[in-house]
Amino acid sequence: MTRIDFYLLPVSEPHGKLSFACRLAEKAWQSGHQVYVHACDPAEAGAIDALLWSFRDTSFVPHRLLGAADGEPAPVEVGSGEAAADHHDVMINLSAVVPSLFSRFERIAEIVLNDPRALAASRQRWSYYKDRGYLLQHHDMQHLRSAGDRDNA
């Protein structure tokens, strides 16, 4: 059954969510997982794709934007809408809604900004998953602010 982890960030700006998603994707890839980053729309998918090239000077995360070009799958793939990566390993959900394809993944990471709208949307997603009997975990990432936003994903 799919495991779902909610990460509550100490920040409210969208860039903080994308930056955390990059670190989480990097950590999952380095642990041997295939990752699909599910963006809310094509513009956000493009933003996360660009950020994966530059979020950290000392690392490289092999990735590709789905639909941008034909080619071999990458360990980290970024997309939006109903099309997703061909694997069933890890999905990082950046959308405010439950993706229809979530249950095909073994693990979902829900990233939540610390702002009223994002928190309300995350409560709805939590209830949706809980009502269907999924294993839920909550991770309060407040320590990131005090730790200088280190890689604690």
BELJOUR-V443347 format. One record per pair of residues at least 4 apart in sequence whose ideal C-beta (glycine too) atoms are under 6 Angstrom apart, sorted by the first residue. I is the first residue (numbers start at 0). J is the second residue. D is the distance in Angstrom with one decimal. If there is no record, write none. Layout:
I|J|D / I|J|D
This chain:
1|102|5.6 / 1|104|6.0 / 1|133|5.8 / 2|106|4.9 / 2|134|4.9 / 3|107|4.5 / 3|128|5.2 / 3|133|5.4 / 3|135|5.3 / 4|108|5.2 / 4|136|4.6 / 5|109|4.6 / 5|111|5.9 / 5|137|5.1 / 6|110|5.2 / 6|138|4.9 / 6|140|5.5 / 7|111|4.9 / 7|139|5.1 / 8|15|5.7 / 8|19|5.8 / 8|112|5.7 / 8|113|5.9 / 8|140|5.2 / 9|113|5.8 / 9|141|4.7 / 9|143|5.7 / 9|144|4.1 / 10|15|3.4 / 11|112|5.3 / 11|113|5.1 / 11|114|4.0 / 16|110|5.2 / 16|112|5.4 / 17|47|5.4 / 17|50|5.4 / 18|54|5.9 / 19|110|5.8 / 20|91|5.3 / 20|110|5.8 / 21|50|5.5 / 21|51|5.5 / 21|54|4.2 / 22|150|5.3 / 22|152|4.5 / 23|91|5.9 / 23|108|5.8 / 23|152|4.4 / 24|34|4.9 / 24|36|6.0 / 24|75|5.0 / 25|60|4.9 / 26|152|5.2 / 27|32|4.3 / 27|34|4.9 / 27|89|5.1 / 28|34|5.9 / 28|60|6.0 / 28|74|4.9 / 28|75|5.5 / 32|88|5.0 / 32|89|4.8 / 33|74|5.6 / 33|86|4.2 / 33|88|4.3 / 34|75|4.5 / 34|89|4.8 / 35|76|5.3 / 35|83|5.4 / 35|84|3.9 / 35|90|4.9 / 36|47|5.6 / 36|77|4.5 / 36|91|4.7 / 37|90|5.6 / 37|92|5.0 / 37|94|5.9 / 37|98|5.3 / 38|43|3.9 / 38|44|3.8 / 38|47|5.9 / 38|79|4.3 / 38|93|5.1 / 39|43|5.1 / 39|93|5.9 / 39|94|4.3 / 40|79|5.3 / 41|79|5.5 / 44|77|5.1 / 44|78|5.7 / 44|79|4.7 / 47|77|5.3 / 48|64|4.4 / 48|77|4.9 / 50|54|5.0 / 51|60|5.1 / 51|62|4.9 / 60|75|5.5 / 61|73|5.1 / 61|74|5.2 / 62|73|5.1 / 62|75|3.8 / 63|73|4.2 / 63|76|5.8 / 64|77|5.2 / 65|76|5.5 / 65|78|3.5 / 65|82|5.9 / 76|84|4.2 / 78|82|5.7 / 83|100|5.3 / 87|103|5.2 / 87|104|5.6 / 88|105|5.8 / 89|106|4.9 / 90|104|4.3 / 90|107|5.1 / 91|108|4.6 / 92|98|6.0 / 92|107|5.9 / 92|109|5.3 / 95|120|4.2 / 97|101|5.8 / 97|124|5.3 / 97|127|5.2 / 101|107|5.6 / 111|117|5.6 / 111|121|4.2 / 112|117|4.0 / 125|129|6.0 / 126|130|6.0 / 128|133|4.2 / 128|135|5.9 / 142|146|5.4 / 143|148|5.2 / 143|151|5.9
